């Protein structure tokens, strides 16, 4: 995880089950896995969801 001025700017999530991942963030997020963009949906304000694959790592970058 990386922080800047008290705000999270980057995080990594390891999928252990390969399920849907749901993240709440006031900042818009860019999600990648193995350096490639991951398609996300926004089911509600400040929430993004994306499908995961078991044992894959997902990098979340806040768009500041």
N, C-alpha and C positions, 0 to 999 in steps of 0.2 A: 504494500500500500504506500502511496505517496500523498503527502499533504503539502499545501501551500497556503499561507495566511490563515491557518485554522480550518481549511476546507479540504476534503478529500478530492484529489485530482486524478488518481489512478488506482485501480484495484484489480486483483485477479481472483477468479472463482474456479475451483476444480469441481467438475461434475462427477459425483460418485454413483448416481443412479440413472442419469440420462433422461431426466424429466424436464418439464418446463421450469425455467428460472424466472422469477419475478423480483425486480429490484425497484425500490422507491428512492427517488433522487430529485431534489429540486432543480439540479443542473441537468441539461440535456446530456445523454450519454451516447458515446460511440462504442460499439461492441465488436471485438475481433476474436478470432480463434486461428491459431497458426498463421498469423499475419493477414488473414483474409476477413473482410467484413462479414458480420452475421446479421441476418434480417431480424429486425425487432418490430414489435407492435406496441402501441401505447393504449392499453385498455381503459386507462383513466389518467387524470392529471397527475404528473410527477411519478408515473409508474411505467416501466418498460418490461416487456416479457420477450423471451426467446427460447427456442428449443435447444436442448443440449444433447450431447453424445457422451456416453459413459467414458470416464477417464480423460475427457478433453478439458483443457484450460481455456477460460474466456477472460479476455482483458477488457476492462471497462475504463474508458477515458472520458472525463468530464469535459464538455465543451464550454470553456469559460468565456 
